[in-house]
Amino acid sequence: MDDKDLHDRGLKLRIDMFGADTVKKRMNAFGDFGKPLQHIINAYAYGDVWQRSALSPATKSLAMVAMMAAAGHPNELGVHIKGALKNGCTPEQIQEILLLLALYCGIPAANEAHRIAADVLREQGAG
């Protein structure tokens, strides 16, 4: 598969997971300066790695929620919680991942992640 096909496939998956408005906003956030980064994200993150079949989309989403929460990336965490819901994760599964975060990464990280998750779940009508 060539680079253009990976990009197009990744862009489609991103839009399916996060919605066209969110993707458009994120892709345009850094103007022309950010275009190479967005190409990498579309082609390689979503066009390649997210397309692999060993893990379900829901499992990948829960892993992303855990990683973004543990790394302290609140904007990415909110986006990936929305993606997790779209990929079939339940609020209870997201809650369980964040409880594991509390034990293994600390209460401060878990407090912030719970705040973000509660906001997203309310916004999405899921919590």
KELUM-355430 format. One line per 8 residues: their letters; for each residue x, y, z of C-alpha. Coordinates in Angstrom, 3 decimals. Example, Ala and Ser with C-alpha at 12.3 -4.5 7.8 and 13.67 -1.06 7.14 Angstrom:
<rs>
as	12.300:-4.500:7.800 ~ 13.670:-1.060:7.140
</rs>
This chain:
<rs>
mddkdlhd	0.000:0.000:0.000 ~ 1.430:3.367:-0.910 ~ 1.702:6.419:1.319 ~ -1.370:8.135:-0.208 ~ -3.523:5.060:0.389 ~ -2.340:4.847:4.009 ~ -3.110:8.539:4.485 ~ -6.602:8.256:3.000
rglklrid	-7.403:5.100:4.974 ~ -6.146:6.719:8.181 ~ -8.072:9.935:7.593 ~ -11.273:7.935:7.074 ~ -10.740:6.024:10.333 ~ -9.991:9.229:12.230 ~ -13.189:10.830:10.945 ~ -15.184:7.691:11.805
mfgadtvk	-13.768:7.654:15.344 ~ -13.699:11.335:16.236 ~ -16.048:13.083:13.810 ~ -15.296:15.315:10.844 ~ -15.392:18.569:12.819 ~ -12.906:17.366:15.434 ~ -10.513:15.999:12.819 ~ -10.737:19.137:10.692
krmnafgd	-10.038:21.326:13.733 ~ -7.044:19.209:14.772 ~ -5.666:18.998:11.232 ~ -5.834:22.773:10.792 ~ -4.631:23.722:14.283 ~ -1.058:24.435:13.178 ~ -1.717:25.607:9.620 ~ 0.766:24.695:6.911
fgkplqhi	3.451:24.175:9.551 ~ 1.493:21.215:10.952 ~ 0.680:19.491:7.651 ~ 3.655:17.089:7.740 ~ 2.724:16.018:11.284 ~ -0.907:15.481:10.287 ~ 0.241:13.371:7.347 ~ 2.270:11.164:9.720
inayaygd	-0.696:10.842:12.080 ~ -3.107:9.952:9.270 ~ -0.831:7.603:7.325 ~ 1.081:5.819:10.045 ~ -0.903:6.059:13.280 ~ -4.398:5.617:11.833 ~ -3.637:4.261:8.348 ~ -1.247:1.573:9.581
vwqrsals	-1.052:0.841:13.322 ~ -4.731:1.432:14.136 ~ -5.667:-0.798:11.164 ~ -3.865:-3.874:12.512 ~ -6.142:-6.679:13.625 ~ -4.475:-8.299:16.661 ~ -6.295:-5.927:19.039 ~ -9.867:-4.742:18.706
patkslam	-10.525:-1.023:18.235 ~ -12.049:-0.943:21.731 ~ -8.918:-2.464:23.277 ~ -6.710:0.009:21.410 ~ -8.923:2.847:22.639 ~ -8.651:1.733:26.261 ~ -4.874:1.528:25.874 ~ -4.848:5.066:24.458
vammaaag	-6.981:6.348:27.339 ~ -4.565:4.786:29.828 ~ -1.480:6.116:28.053 ~ -2.787:9.645:27.596 ~ -3.931:9.797:31.213 ~ -0.637:8.409:32.520 ~ 1.412:10.763:30.351 ~ -0.619:13.780:31.453
hpnelgvh	-1.933:14.764:28.012 ~ -5.402:16.129:28.858 ~ -6.403:17.263:25.357 ~ -5.471:13.931:23.813 ~ -7.176:12.111:26.692 ~ -10.490:13.830:25.999 ~ -10.268:13.031:22.293 ~ -9.451:9.378:22.977
ikgalkng	-12.261:9.000:25.514 ~ -14.666:10.122:22.771 ~ -13.010:7.648:20.418 ~ -13.293:4.885:23.001 ~ -17.041:5.460:23.289 ~ -17.334:5.425:19.495 ~ -15.348:2.156:19.410 ~ -17.815:0.505:21.778
ctpeqiqe	-16.199:1.010:25.168 ~ -18.575:1.552:28.038 ~ -18.234:4.247:30.689 ~ -17.615:1.415:33.163 ~ -14.645:0.142:31.138 ~ -13.190:3.642:30.962 ~ -13.706:3.972:34.708 ~ -11.887:0.670:35.331
illllaly	-8.895:1.786:33.247 ~ -8.739:5.019:35.221 ~ -8.916:3.126:38.531 ~ -5.910:1.068:37.411 ~ -4.225:4.352:36.591 ~ -4.737:5.481:40.186 ~ -2.964:2.398:41.511 ~ -0.082:2.315:39.074
cgipaane	0.459:5.972:38.130 ~ -0.821:7.873:41.141 ~ -3.820:9.679:42.523 ~ -3.034:13.094:40.962 ~ -3.007:11.601:37.445 ~ -6.201:9.699:38.203 ~ -7.956:12.775:39.619 ~ -7.261:14.790:36.472
ahriaadv	-8.217:11.870:34.201 ~ -11.473:11.314:36.100 ~ -12.322:15.019:35.776 ~ -11.748:14.927:32.028 ~ -13.636:11.644:31.636 ~ -16.611:12.896:33.645 ~ -16.765:16.031:31.482 ~ -16.583:14.036:28.241
lreqgag	-19.137:11.472:29.413 ~ -21.578:14.245:30.391 ~ -20.991:15.999:27.060 ~ -21.572:12.732:25.177 ~ -24.655:11.871:27.235 ~ -22.957:8.708:28.504 ~ -22.358:9.539:32.138
</rs>
